[in-house]
Amino acid sequence: MNTNTILVERDTFESNGRSFFSYFIKGQVRGKEVKAAVMPPDKGGYAVLDIVFGEAMSAELVIKPYEIKDEATGNVIKGNTYAARSVDKTTGEVFECTIKPFRNSDKMLLNMILRWAEH
């Protein structure tokens, strides 16, 4: 993969008079700007993402490859898990929260963004 850092970004939106954050990864695929929506693995993860992001509107995307071998068939399943990461500038402490694509279409977009980032 290329050495450019891919960011998880956030933006505010209003719902029922309250402000919330939406999280996404932007990229360019075939010359078109796209956004893949991401979310924490469960509802409680939004509080963790708030800590990871702090006052910032972006955090580093961390990609962790995995392989699982099905002992019965011998098939190997490969994929990636994702996380948003930030480092406290004062203490050097690392904050991280697992994230996943919001919808299946976001998973496809994220895969495209990552492939095109390699070019």
C-alpha positions in Angstrom: 0.0 0.0 0.0 1.2 3.5 -0.5 2.6 5.5 2.4 -0.2 8.1 2.4 -2.2 8.0 5.6 -5.9 7.3 5.0 -8.1 9.2 7.5 -11.4 8.3 9.2 -13.2 11.6 9.3 -16.3 12.8 11.1 -19.0 15.4 10.5 -21.9 16.6 12.5 -25.6 16.2 11.7 -28.8 17.1 13.5 -31.6 14.7 14.5 -34.5 15.5 16.8 -32.8 18.7 17.9 -29.6 17.0 18.9 -26.2 17.0 17.3 -24.4 13.7 16.4 -21.3 12.7 14.5 -21.3 10.5 11.3 -18.0 8.8 10.5 -16.6 8.1 7.0 -13.6 7.5 4.9 -13.2 9.6 1.8 -11.3 8.6 -1.3 -11.2 8.8 -5.1 -12.1 5.9 -7.3 -11.9 6.2 -11.1 -11.7 10.0 -10.8 -14.9 10.2 -8.6 -14.9 11.4 -5.0 -16.6 8.8 -2.8 -17.3 8.3 0.9 -17.7 5.0 2.7 -19.7 5.4 6.0 -18.2 3.6 9.0 -19.4 2.9 12.5 -18.2 1.2 15.7 -19.0 -2.4 16.2 -21.8 -1.7 18.7 -23.8 1.4 19.9 -21.5 1.9 22.9 -18.6 2.4 20.5 -19.7 5.9 19.7 -18.5 7.0 23.2 -15.2 5.3 22.5 -14.9 7.1 19.1 -15.6 10.4 20.8 -12.5 9.7 23.0 -10.4 8.6 20.1 -11.2 11.8 18.1 -11.1 14.2 21.0 -11.4 17.7 19.5 -10.2 16.6 16.1 -12.3 15.9 13.1 -10.1 13.1 11.8 -8.1 10.1 13.0 -5.8 7.6 11.3 -7.3 4.5 9.6 -5.5 1.3 10.9 -5.9 -1.8 8.7 -5.2 -5.1 10.3 -5.2 -8.1 8.0 -6.4 -11.5 9.2 -6.6 -15.1 8.0 -8.8 -17.8 9.3 -8.4 -21.5 8.2 -11.5 -23.6 8.2 -10.1 -26.9 9.6 -12.9 -28.9 8.0 -12.4 -27.8 4.5 -8.9 -26.3 4.5 -10.2 -23.1 3.0 -8.5 -19.9 4.1 -10.6 -16.8 4.6 -8.7 -13.6 4.3 -9.8 -10.1 5.2 -9.2 -6.9 7.1 -10.4 -5.4 10.3 -10.3 -1.6 10.7 -9.8 0.9 13.5 -9.6 4.6 14.0 -6.5 5.7 15.9 -5.1 8.9 17.4 -2.1 9.7 19.5 -2.2 12.3 22.3 0.4 14.9 21.4 1.2 15.6 25.0 1.5 12.1 26.5 2.0 10.0 23.4 -0.8 7.7 24.6 -2.5 5.8 21.7 -6.3 5.8 21.5 -8.0 3.3 19.2 -11.5 2.1 18.4 -12.5 -0.7 16.0 -14.8 0.4 13.2 -16.6 -1.4 10.4 -18.4 -0.4 7.2 -22.0 0.9 7.9 -23.7 -1.0 5.0 -22.6 -3.6 2.5 -22.3 -0.9 -0.1 -19.9 1.0 2.2 -17.8 -2.2 2.5 -17.5 -2.3 -1.3 -16.7 1.4 -1.5 -14.0 1.0 1.2 -12.4 -1.9 -0.7 -12.3 0.3 -3.8 -10.9 3.3 -1.9 -8.1 1.1 -0.5 -7.3 -0.5 -3.8 -7.1 2.9 -5.6 -5.0 4.3 -2.8 -2.3 1.8 -3.8 -1.9 3.5 -7.2 
